[in-house]
């Protein structure tokens, strides 16, 4: 009988409550149990029924157990009843029973039982937002469990305590630490609790959502939701649906967010869990507010919900509901009601999301009342909190993720700056709202053995994929394997802590002085509502210009790049070629009319430094007739440009690399070798990844003539083809040093994924983040035959001391369809 009970507990603790319940019912039907055994099994069966969503049946089983429990075992029944109450959302009642149970257990030698109850009480404190108390219980649980042997089932209990500690770290904003804790727990779950791995996927999703990566969070949740039917985890299923709602809302899809939140609310109600149903109701109201549906109704409902959640012990959720009510009242023009909801201050230990939301609500109220000083102060404070949060990340992937609240804070501050109109104020808020990841020094974590092996396996898989492509076929198995390895490598990087350091923001006067020194004008593009704007900064003036419709401009750029790819390096029928060239001219005319013409009257004939937004990052500026032959440099932000201009780096040797399967690449590098007689040339069998990484570390200028591939869905693995596999953006981030100047004579490797806040990711971006001052690359496919002459001309000019921006403008002037762009510092 004891063996059957132990097997049932094993199944439940492994995340298989349905199997555990079946074993317990079989054991009870045998009728061979003592009263004490019967009480224990009924208590365990109650826990299994709660996990399956049968809370009413669970309470009935506990009542039955009360009839037969012995005095010595009463603490076990109290603990089980507390757990049922916790799972049904009755937090105060559950806490009272947990406290009683722990006091009883402290007077006994049942240390394993004490550890398990501490684990459950820690989970309760974490749900209620009492992080300090939760961590105290979880740490004590882990210490007790670690002092006991594996025969007591403690490894899994300790793993759950570490898992809970990770959940608490998410609330405090320590995402790398949380993910490391989840990894530790996963190792134990893999051996002793497979079902818990699915639960862990839901918690990883919440961590990634807190880091500003909603699509990655949704991918983790998909993993969990696919396993729910067989695991039959009713509460966890509903919780995952609720997290999916939050992910959809963060991704800008309020309709889908509402659908997922409504499903979660329904499932919680079916489980008679009014507490969690209230949390799901809050997600429904947030989605409605974001979509602009029933704002007055949302304001009133959120205010009522705040009171209900507070009475249920959910302080963080109650605060969020009150802040939502305040925002809705502000949107309806009811400032007095908004102020009432905003009374008080942040609670000590309040989650970052709550603190950001309060700053946003106060900033919006200030804007509604015309109080710019207050709007600026609250938005600035919120963005500073967010920067401190992001400084904890060592992964560029996380640093470039921006929470939806961060985006809204920047939007409110920038809107107030535009209303203010003073050039230095507009500049300051533009700097605060874009490319913040460039403010953090790169963190290069030495790769462990597992990562090194994974990267080697990825190169082999990618080589198989590429070989199949060159044969005109697809190796789907190799492609799936490569994608899986990419996800694993990327996730490994998320665990890296940041240094906490930040580069200072460059002031408006400093930018103007540096522009005067360079003889350039800077154009900072931005979208505001349905308008495309540009701040033009010169040595003496700064103008804010209204440009064309952003949708029209961005669509024209997308069509232009598609046309360039279609026209590149192909022998097309004359009729088709004329159609494509006509379309190219049409798209260029649209960009000229909507963007360039308004600017030219202000910038005159000065060299240009462009700070793009959105799809403008993919614009081949040199193709515009009015800019042909004019030096144009593209930079992520004014501060990034000034930092690159001021950087002084010693000159180093020249590296020339030729990739495979490119007809003219070898000719290109050998032509350049005649310009640089002392250069290192890697061609043919010598152009391996290892040789290249060894040489590039020591180089001052590196030129790559190879196929390039921009990976839109997984930009850290955008790559250059070398003879034994790809050199990836991931490899660049691991380098101790990068060349000051890099030329990528490669197809579309100048593209970037642009995240919220104009944070960029891609191969070119990887070089800029890692310290390269100048990167010349293409934003569309390149005709490699024509590129040979262009690149030869470019490097000849460099050796004569011509700055990169001017050298590229001269080299491409005679070639109509050369979409090369000078990124970073153009001299």
DANOR-V968411 format. One line per field, one symbol per residue. ss: DSSP state (h for helix, s for strand, l for the rest). phi: phi as a letter, one per 30 degrees, with the letter a starting at -180 (. if undefined). burial: # if it has 24 or more other ideal C-beta (glycine too) atoms within 12 Angstrom, else .. A space follows every 10 residues. Layout:
# DANOR-V968411
ss: ???
phi: ???
burial: ???
This chain:
# DANOR-V968411
ss: lhhhhhhhhh hhhlllhhhh hhhhhhhhhh llllhhhhhh hhhhhhhhhh hhllhhhhhh hhhhhhllll hhhhhhhhhh hhhhhhhlll hhhhhhhhhh hhhhhhllll hhhhhhhhhh hhhhhhhlll hhhhhhhhhh hhhhhhhllh hhlhhhhhhh hhhhhhhhhh hhllhhhhhh hhhhhhhhhh hhlhhhhhhh hhhhhhhhhh lllhhhhhhh hhhhhhhhhh hllhhhhhhh hhhhhhhhhh lllhhhhhhh hhhhhhhhhh lllhhhhhhh hhhhhhhhhh hlllhhhhhh hhhhhhhhhh hlllhhhhhh hhhhhhhhhh hlllhhhhhh hlllllllll lhhhhhhhhh hhhhhhhhll lhhhhhhhhh hhhhhhhhhh llsllhhhhl lllhhhhhhh hhhhhhhhhh llhhhhhhhh hhlllhhhhl llllllllhh hhhhhhhhhh hhhhhhhhhh lllllhhhhh hhhhhhhhhh hhhlllslll lllllllhhh hhhhhhhhls ssssssssll ssssssslll lssssslllh hhhhhhhhhh hhhhhhhlll lllhhhhhhh hhhhhhhhhh hhhhhhhhhh hhhlllssss sllhhhhhll hhhlhhhlll lssslllhhh hhhhhhllll llssssssll llllhhhhhh hhhhhlllls sslhhhllhh hhhhhhllss sssssllssl llllhhhlss ssllsssshh hhhhllllll ssssllllll llssslllss slhhhhhhhh lllsssssll lllhhhhhhh hhhhhhhhhl lllhhhhhhh hhllllllls sssslll
phi: .dddddddde ddddibdddd dddddddddd icddeddddd dddddddddd ddjcdddddd dddddedbdd ddcddddedd dddddddcic dddddddded ddddddcbcd dddddddded ddddddddic dddddddddd eddddddcdd ddideddddd ddeddddddd ddjddedddd dddddddddd cbaedddddd dddddddddd dicddddddd deedddceed dhcddddddd dddddddddd dibddddddd ddddeddddd dicddddddd dddddddddd dichdddded dddddedddd ddjcdddddd dddddddddd ddicdddddd dcdjbddeid eeeddddddd dddddeddci cdededdddd dddddddddd ddccddeddd dbdedddddd dddddddddd idedddeddd ddcbhddddc ddcccedded dedddddddd dddddddddd dibbcddddd dddddedddd dddddddddi dbdddddddd ddddddddib ccccdacbic ccbbccccdb bbcccdcddd dddddddddd ddddddddic cceedddddd dddedddddd ddddbdeddd dcdicddccc cdbhdddcdd ddddedcdic dbccbdaedd dddddddcbd dbdccbbccd hbecddeddd dddddcdcdc ccbhdddcdd ddddddeccc bbbccadbbc cddbddceac dcdckdccee dddcddabdd bbccdbdhdd dbdcceihdc bldddddddd kddbbcacca dbdddddddd dddedededd iddedddded dcddcdccdd bccjbci
burial: ...##..### ########## #.##..##.. ..#...#### ########## #####.###. ##..##.##. ..######## ########## #.###.###. ##.##..... ########## ########## #.###.#### ##.##..#.. ..######## ########## ########## ######.##. .######### ########## ########## #.###.##.. ########## ########## #.##.##### #####.#### ########## ########## ....#..##. ######.### .######### ########## ##.##.###. ##...#..## ########## ########.. .#.###.### ########## ########## ########## ########.. ..######## ########## .####..... #..###.##. ######.... .......##. .#..###### ########.. .##.##.#.# ##.##..#.# ########.. .#######.. .#######.# ..##.##### #.###.##.. .........# ..###.#### ##.###.### .##..##### ########## ####.##### ########## #####..... .#.####### ##.####### ###.##..## ###..####. ###.###.## ########## #..####### ########## #####.#### ########## ########## ########## ########## ####.##### #####.##.. ..######## ###.#.#### #######
